[in-house]
Amino acid sequence: MSSETKLVCSTCISCPKEEILRRLQRETTCSACCSALRLMTERPLAELVLLDSFVDREDETGYVLNEDLASPAALEAACAKFPLQEWLKNCQPLKRDKRCPMHTNSRHIFNQADLWEDMWAELSAAQKATICAVGAGELHDKLWQHCTDKHHLCKDCRSNVMWAYDRLTKKELPPVGTEAEQEAELSSLQAYFDIERSTEGTICVHSSALPTILYHYEDTLAEEAESSSKGRHAPTRQAGLSELLCVVGRLLLRKVLTSYQTSLEEEQNQQLLVRLVLSHFQAQTLERHAAQCAESLLEGIEHDAGKASKRKLKKERQKHRREAEAEEQAVTWDEQQELALLSKMGWSNAAAVALGGGGESAPGGGGAADATGGGAHPPPANGCGVAGGGGGDGRATEREAAAPGRGGAELDAARALALHPVDAASLELTESEQREFSALARQKGQLMEERDRMRAAIRERFERFALGGSKGVA
């Protein structure tokens, strides 16, 4: 099988024959139906006229569905015309019977012999032609049995009966009687039989003459039932022809009944086969359609899941960002941490002044300050923590030496004033001292601004240091 053929087979919908038989065996216990369906699946598709309209072809996989019926809607319409469940009721045995009504009736078909007219009318032309072809060998046996075993005809009567048979089988016979009698005998035979088409193996009966032959057979049976005489005679060839028609009528009646029964069984089996195949096709189509819907649904779910995962990742990143911001905002800040950090960074003078408060006086004078390049006036000794101008205890000299310049001493004084503000109204100052106090106040404001800027810078460095340490530990 080529690759293209395999691809086509994979896309087509097929129905295996074994699956049809398994389905029927699950639905009915009629062995005749199962056997008939098995034989029907072995027949070529061209002989299954009803199934051929729904099936495209037959291959090793089974029956392949026609592409025009591959949609669920088309199959549903076809199954509506040929419903399976209703037809399966005809295949169910009744009561204690082991066969369905159709196959049970086949055993008693001859009980309906009086209905042969209706049966003959329903048969097709091909079936009628088959019925009218009588086997010569079978007819000979029945004639001999009729003449000897059944009615015990004498030799002369048997000769008159067998004359018509010999004439139909083209057997050479010596002429008997006048030409007019011979023509009359030949006309009688031609009224019932097609002599030209009859051969040694087959005797053909005119289909139009079949009802006449069967009526003659029924009348003969009625006369036998009414007559009390046991013997039968055929003294002339016309009487022998009558006996021949009785035997032929019995054979034709049997063939009509069996042919009608066979046609009914054929129709039932073909209907059953079509309904089983369509049911399987519909199930396969629905499964394939459901698989396609599930696949498309899964694709949509995966697409939505991809979008959801992106949203989830974005939310997680936002959550981590908020947590980091919260951790940054959760860093505590107080004055002690600031002073401890300042002392580690070398700001010992500012720390000492801030921690000393007003308990000790700041170094005074401008001697050391001037020596380091300063030019500011020394703050007055006011006893409020402001750097005074009086003599110190030696620590002022150390602080001035440790300070980077006069700006450091001024910054210490400003920090002391910031920690312990002084009200000018509460001081008794001279005019020159007031001017000096105002100048110091302005200097204090400038220093406070500078302190705020430096504090902000130090706070930022501290936060980076604290956050860097916490990430390193994590």
N, C-alpha and C positions, 0 to 999 in steps of 0.2 A: 504494500500500500504506500503510495507516495505521500510526501509531506502535505501537499495541498488537500489530498483526500482525507488525511487524518484531521486536518484543520476543519474541513467541512463537517466531518463526522462528529467532531467535538462540539461544534456549534449547533448541529441539528438535534432534534428531539426524536428519540427512537423508543420503540416498545419491544422488548425481547419476547419471543414466543413462549419461553418457559414461564415468564411472569404471568402471561395470560392464563396458562393452564393452572398455575398455582392459585391465582385469584379465583378461578371457577371452582376448583376443588375446595376452597374455603367457603364458598357460597352455597354449594349444592352437593347432595350425595348421589345424584343420578349418574350412574356409571356410563350410561348410554350417551348422555350429553358430553361428558368428559372425553369419551372415546371419539365421538363425532367431531368435537372441536380439535382434538389432536390430529385427526385425519385432515381436517380442513386447513390447519396451519401448514401442512405438508404440500398442499396444492399450490400451484403458481398463482401469483397475484392477478394475472389476467382473468382467471376463472372466478375470482371473488369480485363480482361487479360492484356490489355495495361498498366494500372496503376500498376499492380502487379509487373512488371519488375523494377519499380523505387521505390516502397514503400516497406519497410521492414515489417511493420505490421500496424495494426489499433487498437488504444486504445481510452480511453476516451478523450484524447486531440485532436484526429484526425488522420491523416495519418502521419506516422513516416518515415522519409527519410532513404533510404538504406545507410549503412555506407560507401559503396564503392563510393558513389556519394557525400560524405560530403565535398569535396574540391571545391573551386570556379571554378577551371579549368574543372572538370568533369561535374559540373552543367551547365557551359557555353556551353560545347559541347552538352549536352542533350537539352538545350534550343535552340541551333542552329538547331538541327534536328526537333524540335517541336516549331517553333516560335509562340508566342501568338498573336501579333498584326495582322499578316497576316490572321490568322485563325478567328479572331474576325470579319473580314469583312464579313465572311459567315453568321454571326449571326445578321447582321444589316438589319432591314426592308428596303424594297425598296419603294421609293416614299411615297405613302399614305398607304401602307400596314402596318398592325400592327404586322405582323409576318415576320420572315426571309424567304428567298426563299425556303428553305427546307420544312418548315412547311406549307408554303403557297401552295406548290406543292402537299402536301399530300391530299388536298381537291379535286384536279383535276387529281389524279393519273390515273383514268380510261380513261382519254383522251389519255393516252399513251399505250393503250391495245395492239396496233400493235407491241410494242417493247418487248413483253413478252418473246420472244426467247432469247434476250440478257440478260434479267433479270434472266431467268431460268438458263442460263449458268454461271452467276456470283454467284449464291447462293451456299452455302455449302451443304454437304451431310446431315448434321443434319437438315438444313432448308428444304431441299427437302423432307426428311422423315416426317417432321411435316406437310408440305403442303399436302402430299399424304394421310394423315390420315383424312378422312372426317367423321364428326359426323353423326351418323345414324339418330338422331332426326331431325337435320337440313335438311338432305337430304330428309327425308320423307315429311317434310313440303313443301320443294321446289317442290318435285314431285307432291304432291297433288295440289299445286297452279298451276303448269304447266298443269296438266291434266284438271283442272276444270275452274279456273278463266281466264287463259290465252288462252288456245286453246279449251276448252269445249269438251274434248274427251268423247266418249260414254262409256257405262259401259264395254263393251268388250275390247275396246282399253285401258281403264284404267287398266283392269285386266292384259293385256299383259305388260303394263308398270310396274305395281306393282309386277309382277312375279319376275322380276330380283332383285328387292329390297328385296322381301321376301326370295329369295334364298341366297342372300348375308348376310342377318341377321339370317341365320340358322333356318328359320321358316319351319316347316314341311308342305310340299305341296303334294297333290296327284299326282302321275305320269300321265303325259299327253303325248300321242304320243308313237311312237316306241322307242326302246332303242337307235337306231342310231340317232334319232332326239334329244332324251334327251342328248346323249353324245355330239352332235354338239352344243346344247345350252350351256352345261356346258363348253365346250372348248371355246366358244365365251366369256363367263363370265371370265374364267381364263386368257384369253389374256389381259384383262384390270384390273382385280381385283385379289387381293391375298385372295382367299376364305378361306384358312386355318387360316390366321391371322385375318380375319374379324370377328367381334363379333356383339352382339346385340347393342352395343353402338358405335362401330367404324367400318367403312368400309375402308379397305386399298386398295389403288390404286398402281399399279406398277409404280415406278418412270420412268422407260423406256417407259411406255405407256402414260405418261402424254402429251407429245407433240402430239401423235396421237389423243388423246381425244380432245385437244384444236383445232387441225386442223379440226376435225369433227364438233366441235361447230362453228367454223368460216364458214365452208362450209354450214352448216345448216342455219346460219344467212343470208348468201349471197343468198341462195335459197329462203328464206322467203322474202327477199327484191325484188327479181326478180319475184316471183310468185304472181299472182293476186288473187288466191283462198284464202279464209279466214279460211277454216277448215283444221284441221290436223287429221291424222288417224294413228292407229297402229294396223293393222289387224292381225299381227303375233307377236310371241315373239321376233323375230329378229328386227322387227320394234319397239317393246316396248323397247328392249335393246338400239336401236338408240336414242329413246326419253330420256332414262335414261342417256345415255352418254352426251346428250345435257345439261341436268340439272347438271350433275357432272362437265362437262367442264366449265359451268358458275361459279360454286363454286370454282373450281380449279384456274380459271383465276383471280378471285377476291383474292384468297389466295396468288397467285404468286405476284400480284401487291402490295398488302399490306405487304407481307413479304419482298419484295425488298425495299419498302419505309421504313419499320421498320429497316432493316439492315443499310440503309443509315443514318437514324436518330441515330441509335445506334453508328455507326462509328463516326458521327459528335459529338455526346455527349461525347463519350469516348475520342476522340481527344481533345475536349474542356476541359474536366476535367483534363486530363494529362497536358495540357499546362498551365492551371490555377494553378495547384499544383506545377509544376516545376517553374513557375514564382515566386510563394510565397517562395518556397525553396531557389531560387537564391537570392531573396531579404533578407531573413533571414540569409543566409550564408554570404552575403556581409556585412550586419550589424554586424554580429559577428566578421568577419575578421577586419572590421574597428574598432570595439571596442578593439580587441586585439592589433591592431597597435597603437591605441591611448593610451592604457595602457602601452605598451612598450615605447612609446614616452614620456609619463609622467614620467615613471621610469628613463629614460635617462635624462630628464630635471631636475628631483629632484636630480639625482646624480651629474649632472653638476652644479646645484644650490648649492649643498653642497660644491663642490669644489670652486665655485665662492665665497660663503660666507666665506670659510676659507681664500681665497686670500684677500677678502675684510677686514676681521678682521686683517690679517697680515699687510695690507696696512695702516689700521687705527692705529695699534700699532706703525708702523714706523712713521706715521705722528705725533702722539703724542710725540714720542721720539724726532723727529726733532724739534717740537715746544718747548719741554722742553729744548733741547740743545740751541735753539735760545734764549729762555728766560734767560738761564744761561749766554750765551755770551752777551746778551743785558744789563747785570748788569754793570752800569758805575762805573768807579774807577778814582778818582782824589786824589790829594795830600791833599786837605782839609778833605775829608772823612777819609783818613789815619791818619792825625794828630788828628782829633776829636776822632777817635776810640782809638788811642794811649793814649790820655788824659784821656778817660774813663777807660782804662785798667791800669792807674797808671804811664804811661810814660810821666810825666809832664816835666822832665828836657829836654828830647829830643824835646818835643813840644815847650818848651820855647826857646831853642836854634834855632830850625828851624824857629819859627815865629819871633824871635828877629833879625835874619839876622846879619848884620855888624854894627847895630846902637848902640850895647852895647858890652862891652868887657867881655869876659868870665872870670871866676875867675882864678886867677893865683896861682902859688906856689904849692908847694907840701906839705904844712903843713897839711891841712885837708886831702889831698889825702893820705899822709903818715900815718896819724892817722887812716885812715880806712883800711889800709893794702896795699896801692898802692906803687909803686916804680918807676913810670914813671916820666920823666923829664917834667916840666911845659912848655907849648908852649910859644913862645915869643910873646910879645905884638907887633903886626904889624899893628894894626888899620884896618885890613881887615876882621874882623869877626873871627879871629883865637884866641883861648883862650890865653891871655897874662899872663905874670908873675907878673905884677904890682899889686898894692893894689886894692881892689874892694870896692863896696859900701854896702857890707853886704849881697847882694843877692847871691853871690857866696858861702858864707858859708851856706846859706839856701839850695842851690842846692846841695852842697856836702853832707849836712846832709841828704837830702831827697834821694840822690842817693844810690844804694845798695853797692857801693864800688868804687874803683878807675876805674874799668872797665866802670862804667856808665859815669864818667866824660870824659874818653877818647872817649867813643861813642858819647858824645855830641860834643866834639871838632871835631870828624870826620864828624859828620853831618853838622856842620858849614862850614867845608872845602868843603864838597860836594856841599853845596848850593852856596858858593862863592869861586870858585877855585882861587888859587894864583899862579902867574907865578914866578918861582925862579929867572929868569934872570932879572926881574924888581926890585929885592931886592938887596940892598947893604949889604951883609952879610960877616962876617969874616969867617975864615976857620972853627972855632969851631961851629959857627952858621950854616954854610952850612952842616956840619956833622949832626948836630942836626936836620936840616930841612930834610935831606935825610932820617934820621931815622923816623921822623914824617910822611914823605911821604909813607915809607913802612908800617908804622903802619896804615896810612889812607887806604891804599889798602886792608890791612887785615880787617879793620873795615867795609869798603865798602862791601866786600864779605859777612861778617857776617850780615850786614844790609840787603843785598839782600835776604839772606836766611831767615832772620826773617820777612822781608816784604812779601816774598812768603808765609810763614806760616800764617802770619796775614791775607793776602789776601784770603787764602783758608778758614780760619775760618770765615772771614767776608762773603764770598759767601755762606757758609753753613748757617750762621746766617740769611742772607738776604733771601735765598731760603726757609728756614724753616719758617720764618715769613710770607712770601707770601703764602705758602701752608696752613698755619694755618688760614690766613684771607679768602682764597678761601673756 
